[in-house]
Amino acid sequence: MTTNPLDLSHKAVLDKLIGKLPGVEIGDMTGLPAYFVGKKMFACICNGGVGLRLSGGEAANLQFSNNNVVAFEPKGRASTREWIQINHADSKDYEKDLPIFLASIAFVRASRG
């Protein structure tokens, strides 16, 4: 698991914020702290931020409308257009993103893959 102090700070906040939502499981994916719903990952902590899976349109909209949202590139590798990364220097700022996390959970729960 990651030892980046900022990532660990993000994990502490996200465990409290989304880790206790119904159906959400906390685990790891390839050594990264991750959050799952229905055995499918919807979020993970990487690169000093949080990667989230959303519909392609919603992901693109967030990238164009927020300067702290970028394409998700876990460990330097490009990912699909459904994945974005939200970056906050203060981990508590992720609390403001709860609606985005809820949208991610709903999207992943409804997806087939």
C-alpha positions in Angstrom: 0.0 0.0 0.0 1.1 3.6 -0.6 3.2 5.4 2.0 2.8 8.9 0.5 1.7 11.1 3.5 -0.8 13.0 1.4 -2.3 9.8 0.1 -2.6 8.4 3.6 -4.3 11.7 4.7 -6.7 11.3 1.8 -7.4 7.7 2.8 -8.3 8.7 6.4 -10.8 11.3 5.2 -12.3 9.0 2.5 -12.6 6.0 4.8 -14.9 8.2 7.0 -16.7 9.9 4.2 -17.5 7.1 1.8 -16.2 4.0 3.5 -19.3 3.7 5.6 -21.8 4.2 2.8 -24.1 1.2 2.2 -22.5 -1.3 -0.1 -19.1 0.3 -0.2 -16.1 -1.8 0.6 -12.6 -0.6 1.4 -9.6 -2.5 0.0 -6.7 -2.1 -2.4 -6.1 -2.6 -6.1 -2.5 -3.2 -7.2 -1.2 -1.7 -4.0 -3.4 1.4 -4.1 -6.1 2.2 -1.5 -9.4 1.6 -3.3 -13.1 1.7 -2.8 -15.5 -0.9 -4.3 -19.2 -1.3 -4.8 -20.5 -4.7 -6.0 -16.9 -6.0 -6.3 -16.1 -3.2 -8.8 -13.7 -0.4 -8.0 -15.2 3.1 -8.3 -12.4 5.1 -6.6 -8.8 4.8 -5.6 -6.1 7.0 -4.2 -3.1 7.6 -6.4 -0.6 10.3 -7.5 -1.6 12.5 -4.6 -5.2 12.6 -5.6 -8.3 10.5 -5.9 -9.3 8.6 -9.1 -13.0 8.2 -9.8 -15.0 6.4 -12.4 -18.0 8.3 -14.0 -19.8 8.3 -17.2 -17.6 9.6 -20.1 -19.8 12.8 -20.4 -19.7 13.5 -16.7 -16.0 12.9 -16.5 -15.3 15.3 -19.4 -17.6 18.0 -17.9 -15.7 17.9 -14.6 -12.4 18.1 -16.4 -13.5 21.2 -18.3 -15.3 22.9 -15.5 -12.8 22.3 -12.6 -9.1 23.2 -12.6 -8.4 20.5 -9.9 -9.8 17.7 -12.1 -7.5 15.9 -14.6 -7.4 12.7 -16.6 -6.6 9.8 -14.3 -3.2 8.2 -15.0 -2.5 5.6 -12.3 1.3 5.1 -11.9 1.8 7.2 -15.1 -0.4 5.0 -17.4 -3.3 6.4 -19.3 -6.7 5.2 -18.3 -10.1 5.3 -20.0 -12.2 8.4 -20.5 -14.5 7.3 -17.7 -11.7 7.9 -15.1 -10.8 11.3 -13.7 -8.6 12.4 -10.8 -9.6 15.0 -8.3 -6.7 16.8 -6.6 -6.9 18.6 -3.3 -4.0 19.7 -1.2 -6.2 19.5 1.9 -7.7 16.1 2.3 -10.8 17.5 4.0 -11.8 19.3 0.8 -12.9 15.9 -0.5 -15.9 16.2 1.7 -17.2 18.8 -0.7 -17.0 16.2 -3.5 -19.5 13.8 -1.8 -22.0 14.3 -4.7 -19.4 13.3 -7.2 -18.5 10.2 -5.1 -22.2 9.3 -4.9 -22.5 9.7 -8.7 -19.5 7.4 -9.2 -21.0 4.8 -6.9 -24.3 4.9 -8.8 -22.6 4.7 -12.2 -20.4 1.8 -11.3 -23.2 0.0 -9.6 -25.3 0.3 -12.8 -22.4 -0.6 -15.2 -21.8 -4.0 -16.6 -18.0 -3.8 -16.7 
